[in-house]
Amino acid sequence: MIAMKPLTSAPHQVVIIGGGFAGIQAARSLLDSDHSVEIVLVDRRNFTLFQPLLYQVATGLLSPADIATPLRPLFRDHPRVRVILDEAIGFDPFKRQVFLRHGDVPYDTLIVATGSRHHYFNHPEWEVHAPGLKTLEDAEIMRTRIFTAMESAELATDETQRRRLLTFVIAGGGATGVELAGTVAEITRHTTVREFRRCDPSLARIVLIELHDRLLSGFSVDSSTETLRALGSLGVEVMLSTRISDVSAEGVTVVTATGPISIPSATVLWAAGVVASPLGSLLATSLNRPLARGGRVSVGDDCAIPGHPNIFVLGDLAEFIPDQLDNPENRPLPGVAQVALQQGVYVGQVITNRLRGDAPPPPFIYKDRGSMAAIGRRLAVAEIGAFHLRGRLAWLAWLALHLIKLMQVQSRILVLVQWVWSYATWNRRARLITGQDPDQPLLISE
């Protein structure tokens, strides 16, 4: 790491691309310093999104505004921060410039933290039939698909068609897939009971497909087993060691140990994988460096690109491989919020130390604070250090942690009220069907 001399004239300009967990935390960390640093935060959205609760927007429990916080109010009291609503489209690391769609921004230090998007494993044509879940728009598309399927089933006159409309397939058995499957089960088994006259949503088939031999592969075997049991209690059909070979408007085709199986379905929800933001490729090209696995950018132990100490890459976009002695399998850090938050704090300290002329901090060490997944009402698994929780206690811990992590007090109050109301009534007030063509509002294709 390189220690830079303290500045004596112009402020040091730090440009942050991405207003997610890592970018916001890096900006806040720099603001805590007493140094003269100017921060330019660039994002193509004017808000930061609390992605862990995005699935609750997709299933009608929360509204988009409950989990999205506008960027400008976060920094209104910090004149050293400038927020730009624009999209980065390229870099010139030699002239130290970021190219935006509507102009260029010079930098002294660059932080790139643009996250990831869903990945269809070389089948981009599947996306139109199986929406992923990374943005508010994705969540609204999912929500519309889920509730339109039930409305369509109410109008269907053919029983085979009705069964297809009431079959929900979730691809991917990670935390997002598990949470979606459990929530869709609750919607069909409880929320919509007695609301339809010609169809019975409680008879819906919910299928969760996972390529590996257990759910929540990042958790312990005990937690995976408990998750499988809990989903079974909700009526979710789990298919392990199963590969998806095709997705179409009619449903999915999967390959199991006994051969291919077709599952007719009008609603396929994708939670099977992620790939780094395409901005990583632009950055790597500008530096004449290869991309790492999953489109990530390799960084050193200070989260900077080797050979370019003034360019940092954080969060899902970065491939950070911990010390080999502690990581014999050479695994990079996972793309989770905890990593992004801790890297944001760390890089803020690295930059501050450089500008002060102080010794650099020790290499970044990720501290795993634990993992949680909510399966359904009073059903969750949580692993916090040596403590493995399940059931109601894990569910309460999940609720408390996610409530605390929301950025605005107003959001915490609104989300808490919605959770309490939903718990008491099984109702989901945000069950809105939006974005449909009024001339073709339903999924029926008889």
BELTA-V550624 format. One record per pair of residues at least 12 apart in sequence whose C-alpha atoms are under 6 Angstrom apart, sorted by sequence separation. I is the first residue (numbers start at 1). J is the second residue. D is the distance in Angstrom with one decimal. If there is no record, write none. Layout:
I:J:D
I:J:D
//
This chain:
88:100:4.4
153:165:5.7
243:255:5.1
251:263:5.7
320:332:5.2
371:383:5.2
379:391:4.6
382:394:5.3
87:100:5.5
188:201:4.9
189:202:4.4
242:255:5.7
251:264:4.4
319:332:5.7
320:333:5.8
370:383:5.2
378:391:5.8
379:392:5.9
381:394:5.4
87:101:5.8
118:132:5.8
188:202:4.9
242:256:4.9
250:264:5.6
251:265:4.2
370:384:4.2
378:392:4.4
380:394:5.3
250:265:5.8
380:395:4.8
149:165:5.4
379:395:5.8
50:67:5.3
378:395:5.4
49:68:4.6
275:294:5.1
276:295:5.0
316:335:4.5
48:68:5.7
276:296:5.5
298:318:5.9
48:69:5.3
296:317:5.0
297:318:4.9
298:319:4.7
299:320:5.7
47:69:5.2
296:318:5.2
297:319:5.5
47:70:3.9
296:319:5.5
15:39:5.9
19:43:5.7
46:70:5.7
47:71:4.8
11:36:5.4
12:37:4.9
13:38:4.8
14:39:4.9
15:40:4.7
16:41:4.8
17:42:4.9
18:43:5.1
46:71:5.7
315:340:4.1
11:37:5.4
13:39:5.8
213:240:5.2
20:48:5.6
213:241:4.8
19:48:5.7
207:236:6.0
212:241:4.8
206:236:5.1
207:237:4.7
208:238:4.8
209:239:4.9
210:240:5.0
211:241:4.7
207:238:5.8
211:242:4.7
210:242:5.8
211:243:5.2
167:204:5.7
169:206:6.0
172:209:5.7
173:210:4.9
166:204:4.8
167:205:4.6
168:206:4.8
169:207:4.8
170:208:4.8
171:209:5.0
172:210:5.0
167:206:5.9
169:208:6.0
40:81:5.9
44:85:5.3
276:317:5.1
38:80:4.9
39:81:4.7
40:82:4.8
41:83:4.8
42:84:4.8
43:85:5.4
44:86:4.6
173:215:5.0
174:216:4.7
40:83:5.9
43:86:5.7
44:87:4.9
154:198:5.4
154:199:5.1
302:363:5.4
301:363:5.1
302:364:5.8
301:364:5.7
58:139:4.2
57:139:5.9
58:140:5.8
58:142:5.4
59:143:5.4
58:143:4.5
23:113:5.9
15:107:5.7
14:107:5.8
13:107:5.4
14:108:6.0
177:271:5.3
13:108:5.2
14:109:4.8
15:110:5.0
16:111:4.7
17:112:4.8
18:113:5.1
14:110:5.8
16:112:6.0
17:113:5.9
18:114:4.7
167:265:5.1
170:268:5.9
168:267:5.2
169:268:4.7
170:269:4.8
171:270:5.0
172:271:4.8
164:264:5.3
165:265:6.0
171:271:5.4
172:272:3.8
164:265:4.6
165:266:5.1
171:272:5.3
129:248:6.0
129:249:5.8
126:247:5.6
130:268:4.8
131:269:5.6
132:270:4.6
130:269:5.1
131:270:5.6
130:270:5.4
119:273:5.1
118:273:5.8
119:274:4.5
118:274:4.2
119:275:5.3
117:274:5.4
117:275:5.5
116:275:5.5
116:276:4.1
116:277:4.6
115:277:5.7
90:282:5.9
182:375:5.1
182:376:5.2
179:374:5.8
179:375:5.1
175:373:5.5
111:311:6.0
113:313:5.9
116:316:5.8
109:310:4.8
110:311:4.8
111:312:4.7
112:313:4.8
113:314:5.0
115:316:4.7
111:313:5.8
115:317:5.2
191:426:5.3
191:427:5.6
144:433:4.6
152:442:5.6
25:341:5.9
29:345:5.4
22:340:4.5
26:344:4.0
30:348:4.9
21:340:5.9
22:341:5.1
25:344:4.9
26:345:5.5
29:348:4.9
21:341:5.6
25:345:5.9
22:344:4.7
26:348:5.2
66:411:5.4
6:355:4.8
4:354:4.7
5:355:6.0
6:356:4.9
3:354:4.7
4:355:5.6
6:357:5.5
5:357:5.1
4:357:5.7
3:357:5.8
61:428:4.6
63:430:5.8
60:428:5.5
62:430:6.0
61:430:5.7
60:430:4.4
60:431:4.4
//
